Amino acid sequence: AAPSIRLSPAARSLFDEPLAIAVQGLGPRQQVTLRASLRDETGELFQACARYQAGDDGELDLARCPALPGGSFSGLEPMGLLWALQPQTPFWRLVKRDVQSPFLLQLEVLEGHREPPGRLLAQAQHERAFLRDGVQRVPVREGRIRATLFLPPGNGPFPGIIDLYGTGGGLPEYRACLLANHGFAVLALAFYSYEDLPKEMKELHLEYFEEAVNYMLQHTQVKGPGIGLLGISKGGELCVSMASFLKGITATALINGSVANVGSVLHYKDITIPPLGFNVKRIKVNESGIADIVDALNNPLEGPDRQSFIPLEKAECRFLFIVGKDDRNWKSEFFAVEGSKHLQAHGREKPEIVCYPGAGHYIEPPFFPMCAASMHLLVGKPVMWGGEPKAHCEAQIDAWQQIQAFFHKHLTGKPPRTSSKL
């Protein structure tokens, strides 16, 4: 029999689900190279390859067979061909723009371990989808709100979450819709550089975010009495500000966020919080022209910079800090620890802090390949985000479970139910 690739699920899976990959019909102990390819919506090509040797029976199961040295990864890595994907163009990050279409994953089995690999022995295609069947995607244009609401299948109401990304701006929907697949009503919220919202992030007004909170609290498909907030980077820091000043928030999870206001002036009613100061002289640029900005920000516990520290002791919610210990964007672990000390000093409940050694700044949903460096809009050049690919991938899988368990516990009072497949 000719070699063939066996996938489970066979044709289509959700992006945050594992994919089992096996090859059958090879010769005993035959050496092959497996290659995975995927194009993003701009046409950018991402690839990973690994070298394998079939068993005595001509079978090759990635869950049982370690990859040999010389490819994108080695060792027993059933999902290595996905998390090790790298762009052909430097400083390119894999993001999903249109969640209504899947990524198309191409898998090839090539003869031998040469470079370039030998002839094609087998190939397969697989769809990595973002929307589970039955999840509704609802564009929201109410008042000033520019957002997309994702509602799970079935009869609500569902626990509600507002999802925020960082300084990239626009309206990323992929994390919100993946979370909706797990039973949450999730509002992906834009806050600048989208449609008629401000083009720049010089000043932000919490009243805008308050409108979004009230929209969720009043929605018939959102289970009250409060909602959750989830944010990464600048979005995580905005979640801290929202939790500190706005009513109706029960649980706040931040991924590599800050507890000081950064990058823009924040207004709410008659309160103004200035941005944390920084010193460009503390930015180091390596020989490849990539900036390391981790030391650029001032310490928010010292001098006039204390005015930028967000008064999170005012929050009436529970906090979860997800921290990549190798975050090179800013000192996420320091911010989490100081936030925790500050809460406890004011008699507040100690937050949950989950630290991941070897994880960088962009802790995304599971199986997104790690982005080591990419363009930073505010810095104007590529910056390093930190992380070691395998450890970062493992952190993403665990953090995704931690985030869901945290919201299930505090928004529904129940442990998570196990998700059904597509």
Secondary structure, 3 states (H helix, E strand, C coil): CCCEEEEECCCEEECCCCCEEEEECCCCCCEEEEEEEEECCCCCEEEEEEEEECCCCCCEECCCCCEECCCCCCECCCCHHHHCCEECCCCCCCCCCCCCCCEEEEEEEEECCCCCCCCEEEEEEEEEECCCCCCEEEEECCCCCCEEEEECCCCCCEEEEEEECCCCCCCCCHHHHHHHCCCCEEEEECCCCCCCCCCCCCEEEHHHHHHHHHHHHHCCCEEEEEEEEEEECHHHHHHHHHHHHCCCEEEEEEECCCCECCCCEEEECCEEECCCCECHHHCEECCCCCEECCCCECCCCCHHHHHHECCHHHCCCEEEEEEECCCCCCCHHHHHHHHHHHHHHCCCCCCEEEEECCCCCCCCCCCCCCCCEEEECCCCEEEECCCCHHHHHHHHHHHHHHHHHHHHHHHHCCCCCCCCCC
